[in-house]
Amino acid sequence: MIRNRSRWGHPVSALCIGLGVGAVLGILFAPKAGEEIREDIVDSVNDGLDEVRARAAKVARDARRLAIETKERVGDAMDAGAEAYRHSMRSAS
């Protein structure tokens, strides 16, 4: 039996050729110059970072507000507990 070998000796070589052709076509048909694309990428990354910073600042503000409210509630509960203790001590005597 004679085995027919394909023109591509190995699937990896076909993948490499496909990647090369894709890269060349991408460069040839790119709508913008490389400098413009890099600037767009940097702008997108900076916009994303600004959004993350804004959300982080909001979370920090909300966390501070929650901590203050919790501290006030704990203080009120402690005051109520101390008053209840004093009241029970007065009524027990």
C-alpha positions in Angstrom: 0.0 0.0 0.0 1.2 3.4 -0.8 0.3 6.2 1.6 -0.5 9.6 0.2 1.1 12.3 2.2 -0.5 15.7 2.2 1.4 18.7 1.2 1.4 19.8 4.8 3.7 17.5 6.6 2.4 18.4 10.0 -0.7 20.2 11.3 1.6 22.7 13.1 3.1 23.9 9.9 -0.4 24.5 8.5 -1.2 26.5 11.7 1.9 28.6 11.3 1.2 29.3 7.7 -2.4 30.3 8.6 -1.2 32.6 11.3 1.3 34.2 9.0 -1.2 34.8 6.2 -3.7 36.2 8.8 -1.1 38.6 10.1 -0.2 39.8 6.7 -3.8 40.3 5.7 -4.5 42.1 9.0 -1.7 44.5 8.3 -2.7 45.1 4.7 -6.3 45.7 5.4 -6.0 47.5 8.8 -8.2 50.6 8.8 -5.7 52.7 10.7 -2.0 53.1 11.0 0.0 51.3 13.7 0.5 54.5 15.6 -3.2 55.3 15.6 -4.1 51.8 16.7 -1.6 52.0 19.6 -3.0 55.4 20.6 -6.6 53.9 20.5 -5.4 51.0 22.7 -3.7 53.3 25.2 -6.9 55.5 25.3 -9.1 52.5 25.9 -6.9 51.2 28.7 -6.8 54.7 30.3 -10.6 55.0 30.1 -10.9 51.6 31.7 -8.5 52.6 34.5 -10.4 55.8 35.1 -13.6 53.8 35.3 -12.0 51.4 37.8 -10.7 54.3 39.9 -14.1 56.0 39.9 -15.8 52.8 41.0 -13.1 52.1 43.7 -13.6 55.7 45.0 -17.4 55.1 45.2 -16.9 51.8 47.0 -14.5 53.5 49.5 -17.0 56.3 50.2 -19.8 53.7 50.7 -17.6 51.7 53.0 -16.7 54.8 55.1 -20.4 55.7 55.3 -21.3 52.2 56.4 -18.5 52.1 59.0 -19.8 55.4 60.5 -23.4 54.2 60.5 -22.4 50.9 62.1 -20.3 52.7 64.8 -23.3 54.9 65.6 -25.6 51.9 65.8 -23.2 50.0 68.0 -22.9 53.0 70.3 -26.7 53.4 70.5 -27.0 49.7 71.3 -24.4 50.0 74.0 -26.1 53.0 75.5 -29.5 51.2 75.4 -27.9 48.1 77.1 -26.3 50.2 79.8 -29.6 52.0 80.5 -31.4 48.6 80.6 -28.8 47.3 83.0 -29.1 50.4 85.3 -32.9 50.1 85.2 -32.8 46.4 86.1 -30.4 47.1 89.0 -32.7 49.8 90.3 -35.8 47.7 90.1 -34.0 44.7 91.7 -33.1 46.7 94.8 
